[in-house]
Each structure stands twice: as C-alpha cells, then as structure tokens.
Amino acid sequence: MANKKQFFNGITREMKLYFVGILIFIGGVIFPFDAWIKQGIFTGALLFSGYHVILEGIEDTIEQSKIKRRFRPNTHILMSLAAFGAVILGDAAEAALLIFIFAGAHFLEEYVEEKSQREITALLKLNPTQARRITSNGEIEIVDVNQLNIADHLQVLNGGQIPTDGIIIEGTTQIDESSINGEAMPREKAKGDEVFGATINGTGVFIMRVTKASHDTVFAKIIQLVEASQSHLSPTASRIKKYEPIYVQLILLVFIGVLFVGPLLFQWSFQETIDKGLTFMVSASPCALAVSAIPATLAGISNLAKQGILFKGGNFLSQLAHLKAIAFDKTGTLTSGKPQVVHVHFEQTLMPESSVIALIVTMEKQANHPLATAIIDHFDQKTKAIELEVENRIGLGLVAHYQGKWIQIGQSGLFDQIDARWLEEKNVEEKKGRTVVFVGIEAQIIGLISIQDVPQKSAKAAIQYFKSVNVETVMITGDGQLTGDAIGRELEINRVIAHVLPEEKAHVISQLQETRGLTAMLGDGTNDAPALVTADIGIAMGNGTDVAIETADVVLMQNNLEKLITAHKTSKQLGLTISENIIFSLLVVLILVGFTFFGHLSVLTGVMLHEGSTLLVLLNGLRLLSRRKSKNQGHLGMKNI
C-alpha cells in the first residue's frame, strides 16, 4: 500500500493532465460526434496533454531572447508550431497524437536525467541533523548539528548516526562507514580513532570529541563536490547547448522558405506545401541531438561518484580520455606514506633474539620518530615489556644500559667502527631506496633493520595501465635520486624527477604540457596545490589536505590508484557514447528530411520516428550508469577526505 501511495505522490500535475488529455482523445475517437465537435475535442486533448511543453517553449524562448537580445527559439517551439499548423489544416487528431508522443518523450527525458542524478541527490538525505551533546555538568542535550562547535563532547548511541567528524575519547564499537567509503564490512573503532559524520554506529556506545565544523566534514565535502559537478558541462554538451537555438532558427527559416518556394518551384498545392513544411520542421528538430551529451555526462559522473571518484565537472571527465601524461607525487600517493620494516637481519649473539627484539621495541617506544613507529608496528606483538632508561642521541639514535651491556640502535654515525660486510649490506639496501638502522651490543653491530615507505598495491596496476594506453607516467619527488629511482624501478614508471622542491612542481607540470600535451597531476599535500592548479586535470587523493582537495578537479575518495583506471575507461566510453549519439541523431535527421521532400512522410510518422530516435539516444547514454570494474579491482567505495 505504501508503494502505491509513493507511486501516486510521484506523479506530477503535468503528468495527470497528460493522461486526462489522452482519455479525452479516446472519447473523441469512440463516440460518434460531428466532425467539427471532434476537432474541438482533439484540440482540447492536445492542450491538456501538451500545455506544459508548449508554455515551456514559449517562456524559455522569451527569456533567452531577452538575455541574448535576439530571437533564441528552442525545439519546443518547433513542435508547438507543427501541432497548431496541423489544427489549422483540420488535422487536429494528428496534431494531438504529435503532442502525445512529444510530451511523453519529454517526460521520459526528464526521468532519464533524474535517474542519472538520483544516486547523488540521495546523499543529501543521509546528512545528519541532530546530535547528543554532553553539557559541562554531564547532562545530555539534543541539538542541531549546525550548532556544534569544535571540541564539543558528544554521546553516540548504539545504532545511531554519527553527527559529525571527530575522535573517540571513550568506548569501543564497530562502525558502518559505507556512506563514506562504500565498504560493506564495519570497522572496529576504539579510543583515539577517527570517526566520520553520516556513518552508522554499531552495538557500542561511545563518547567523541568534535574536530570539524559541520560544513567541513568528509560527508559535507562529498556533497559539495558532487553538487559542483552538476553545473559544469562537457565541451561537447556546452557546444550543443550553445548552437541549438541557432539550429532552430535555421529550421524556421527553411520552413518559411518552403512555404514560398514549394508552390512556385515545385507546383505544390497549399495543403501539400504546409504538410511538407510541418513534416520538415518535426523531422529536422534537434531533440535527439540536444540530449546526446548531457544525460550521458551526468550518468558517467554519478556512476563514478557512487564508486568514490568525484569529478567537479563533466569537462574534466571528457578531457581525461585525451590524457598524454600523468605526474604522481611520491609520498602518500604512489606510496602508502607510512614507513614499514621491509628487511631484518640479526646474527647469533650471546643474547637471545627475542630479548634483542624486546629491547628494541622498549627503546623505540621512548622515541618520537616515524621510523620508531614502523619498528614498533613490526615487532610489538612479539615482545614483553622491559623497564629501561633510554638516552636519545639526537640525529644518531638511541642508547640504553641493560644487564651490564650497552644497547645501541641508530645510524652508522652512532658506532665507532662497522665491519665491511655490514656496510656492504647497508649499501645494497640503500640502493633499493631503504633507510637502514643498525642494532649493536657493546658497540658491536649484531643486526640491521631496513625501513621503506612502500608503494601502494594499486600503484603498479595504474602505472601499467596508463603505459599501455600510451600515457607517459612521471614521478615527482623531493627525495634523493637514489630513493626515487628505487621506487620508480619497482613501479616500472616511465620517468623519475627527484630533488624537486614544492615550488618547482608546477614548473615540471608546465614542461610536461609543452612537451607531451594534456597533463594530469595527482597529489595529496598542500605543497602539491600549485601543481594541481597548473595541470590540465588536478587529481587529489582522498586522505589529502583540504587545500589539495579544494584545488583539484577530481578527488579519489579512497586511496586506490586503480580508480584512475575506472575513471579513464569511463571517460573513453563517454566520448564514444556521445559520438555515437551525435552521428545517429544527425543521420536520423538527414533520412527523415530526405523522405519529407522526396518521399511520402507524414507529420505523425515523422514525429514517431524522430522521438523514437531521441529515446534511443537517451537509453544509450544511460548505459554509463552501469558500473565498470577492471580485472584488478575490488570494490571501489568512497573513502575519507
């Protein structure tokens, strides 16, 4: 019953009158009225069913003519003139059928365009509206989300929607983050973990601290980016929209020319001249051409947005297919941005290896350095806590005294003497772009740990794909040439440009544009913003800084570079679909116009074939709503900005 109610609520006033007009027409056909009464009935049916498209054509023509300061008609005017022309000639039934088909096609056009945006606009309904704020005296008050301030403490109940972005300060839970990252599996969250507005809490109750204003949350940014994409058309769509009124003017001029030339040159009768003129006006109408680009572009944008690839405009999506070079920032883009232990080598000593590892973890826990974090993450589960006082020798490493022995962890400068074999192993590791940390007991090295910011798993697949479609891949890094080359070799990237200062990245992009052509830049940091602006297409990683995201033209909500493959393939498919639509639309127009003047095409047959071609064009564009996945891809969901 609820579904039926929802269905009828979705029917607009125009649609109701459209069906009333059809019923009136059927009544005029069935009952034996006089001919002049039937003409009136059919004309009334025409007005009931098509008044909205007729008025829309008149109002839009008047409005655009005022803005442009010259006559700017649209396709609705052509169809309205054809219908009224048929009524004047006494063919009110044919005129009504023309409007039924045209208005019905108009409803279907609106449905297709709405369908391509529906998944996006549905995001707005997910936006949280209320929060449970904890007052200074410990009581709970229900407030609107837009009243929250940074540092407010909120209580989130089990099954409740998280109202804004923040940090858990008390409690543990599982959170469904599918509205942000598209992942079906809930994520475990505990004290210190970040949570995002519009996600759904699981079974636990927790207290969180607000870290962002409601308009700056991850979810708010997703909505802002998607809304921006709706107002920027692709170049092809913009051109079609620009030249459509000129094309309509040309058709009207030809129609007027037919009225004068037909009887004089071809000796057509008045009836035949008007029939051919009206049929020409319907056949040459650019309805299919007008919808050949915009619905397809919106479908492509909305499909990619559902997969966590946000384009700020159709122009950027259409340009991506013509890419000639793509530049990647290294840290946090091609790599994970988080150093990891990739190689460990210990020799047998008087102290068991488990004890050595326990000492290493204990010492590193008293350091504040990314390398220390990598070592702890790698070894921590294998150790037991040891009480130890640690001396931090800045720039060199850590030293501690344990059971009468000195324990050292650090760079080569921490040790007075290093055996050649250890130096040789160090050189081998550094050529791979790794940082080496030595471990020693009583000034004698007993092992080393190699640490590296490793490439993302998806990076190599993306690099290989772009190379396969003749797009040059370039890595830009501020690191040394040795480190850059090591990552470049592993990823098989075309070119590595190292020792690049942040302010020099934009210059590198300009050089690529001059030598290669259309260039994209992908980065995640504030220092990437100038390069993102300079590039023809700036692409920001979803976990990047706000500056990078606001500057970029495209945002990958999840740090998965395989999404670029999906976006590029969709861009190519969009270009192909629009080309198919334009060629098909023009071909249909040429055929119908040809039959109009050199055959026996009626107004009704012309409008049926013409509107049928429009629907085929719309359905072809709608295919872009189907999700694409490369063979290497898993689910491509939205991730946090």
Residue, then its C-alpha position, 0 to 999 in steps of 0.5 A: m500500500a505504501n508503494k502505491k501511495q509513493f507511486f501516486n505522490g510521484i506523479t506530477r500535475e503535468m503528468k495527470l493532465y497528460f493522461v486526462g488529455i489522452l482519455i479525452f482523445i479516446g472519447g473523441v475517437i469512440f463516440p460518434f460526434d460531428a466532425w467539427i465537435k471532434q476537432g474541438i475535442f482533439t484540440g482540447a486533448l492536445l492542450f491538456s496533454g501538451y500545455h506544459v511543453i508548449l508554455e515551456g517553449i514559449e517562456d524559455t524562448i522569451e527569456q533567452s531572447k531577452i538575455k541574448r537580445r535576439f530571437r533564441p527559439n528552442t525545439h519546443i517551439l518547433m513542435s508547438l508550431a507543427a501541432f497548431g499548423a496541423v489544427i489549422l489544416g483540420d488535422a487536429a487528431e494528428a496534431a494531438l497524437l504529435i503532442f502525445i508522443f512529444a510530451g511523453a518523450h519529454f517526460l521520459e527525458e526528464y526521468v532519464e536525467e533524474k535517474s542519472q542524478r538520483e544516486i547523488t541527490a540521495l546523499l543529501k538525505l543521509n546528512p545528519t541533523q541532530a546530535r547528543r551533546i554532553t553539557s559541562n555538568g554531564e547532562i545530555e542535550i539534543v541539538d542541531v548539528n549546525q550548532l556544534n562547535i569544535a571540541d564539543h563532547l558528544q554521546v553516540l548511541n548504539g545504532g545511531q548516526i554519527p553527527t559529525d567528524g571527530i575522535i573517540i575519547e571513550g568506548t569501543t564499537q564497530i562502525d558502518e562507514s559505507s556512506i563514506n567509503g562504500e565498504a560493506m564490512p564495519r570497522e572496529k573503532a576504539k579510543g583515539d580513532e577517527v570517526f566520520g559524520a553520516t556513518i552508522n554506529g554499531t552495538g557500542v556506545f561511545i563518547m567523541r570529541v568534535t574536530k570539524a565544523s559541520h560544513d567541513t566534514v568528509f560527508a559535507k565535502i562529498i556533497q559539495l563536490v558532487e553538487a559542483s559537478q552538476s553545473h559544469l558541462s562537457p565541451t561537447a554538451s556546452r557546444i550543443k547547448k550553445y548552437e541549438p537555438i541557432y539550429v532552430q532558427l535555421i529550421l524556421l527559416v527553411f520552413i518559411g522558405v518552403l512555404f514560398v518556394g514549394p508552390l512556385l518551384f515545385q507546383w505544390s498545392f497549399q495543403e501539400t506545401i504546409d504538410k511538407g513544411l510541418t513534416f520538415m520542421v518535426s523531422a529536422s528538430p534537434c531533440a535527439l541531438a540536444v540530449s546526446a551529451i548531457p544525460a550521458t555526462l551526468a550518468g558517467i559522473s554519478n556512476l563514478a561518484k557512487q564508486g568514490i571518484l568525484f569529478k567537479g565537472g563533466n569537462f574534466l571527465s571528457q578531457l581525461a580520455h585525451l590524457k598524454a601524461i600523468a605526474f604522481d607525487k611520491t609520498g602518500t600517493l604512489t606510496s602508502g606514506k607510512p614507513q614499514v620494516v621491509h628487511v631484518h637481519f640479526e646474527q647469533t649473539l650471546m643474547p637471545e633474539s627475542s630479548v634483542i627484539a624486546l629491547i628494541v621495541t622498549m627503546e623505540k617506544q621512548a622515541n618520537h620518530p616515524l621510523a620508531t613507529a614502523i619498528i614498533d608496528h613490526f615487532d610489538q606483538k612479539t615482545k614483553a615489556i622491559e623497564l629501561e632508561v633510554e638516552n636519545r642521541i639526537g640525529l644518531g639514535l638511541v642508547a640504553h644500559y641493560q644487564g651490564k651491556w650497552i644497547q645501541i640502535g641508530q645510524s652508522g654515525l652512532f658506532d665507532q667502527i662497522d665491519a665491511r660486510w655490514l656496510e656492504e649490506k647497508n649499501v645494497e639496501e640503500k640502493k633499493g631506496r631503504t633507510v637502514v638502522f643498525v642494532g649493536i651490543e657493546a658497540q658491536i653491530i649484531g643486526l640491521i633493520s631496513i625501513q621503506d615507505v612502500p608503494q601502494k598495491s594499486a600503484k603498479a596496476a595504474i602505472q601499467y595501465f596508463k603505459s599501455v594506453n600510451v600515457e607517459t607516467v612521471m614521478i615527482t619527488g623531493d627525495g634523493q635520486l637514489t630513493g626515487d629511482a628505487i621506487g620508480r624501478e619497482l613501479e616500472i614508471n616511465r620517468v623519475i624527477a627527484h630533488v624537486l622542491p614544492e615550488e618547482k612542481a608546477h614548473v615540471i607540470s608546465q614542461l610536461q604540457e609543452t612537451r607531451g600535451l594534456t597533463a594530469m597531476l595527482g597529489d595529496g599535500t598542500n605543497d602539491a596545490p600549485a601543481l594541481v592548479t597548473a595541470d590540465i586535470g588536478i587529481a587529489m587523493g582522498n586522505g589529502t589536505d583540504v587545500a589539495i582537495e579544494t584545488a583539484d578537479v577530481v578527488l579519489m575518495q579512497n586511496n586506490l590508484e586503480k580508480l584512475i583506471t575506472a575513471h579513464k575507461t569511463s571517460k573513453q566510453l563517454g566520448l564514444t557514447i556521445s559520438e555515437n549519439i551525435i552521428f545517429s541523431l544527425l543521420v536520423v535527421l538527414i533520412l527523415v528530411g530526405f523522405t519529407f521532400f522526396g518521399h511520402l512522410s507524414v507529420l505523425t510518422g515523422v514525429m514517431l520516428h524522430e522521438g523514437s530516435t531521441l529515446l534511443v539516444l537517451l537509453n544509450g547514454l544511460r548505459l554509463l550508469s552501469r558500473r565498470k570494474s577492471k580485472n584488478q579491482g575490488h570494490l571501489g567505495m568512497k573513502n575519507i577526505 
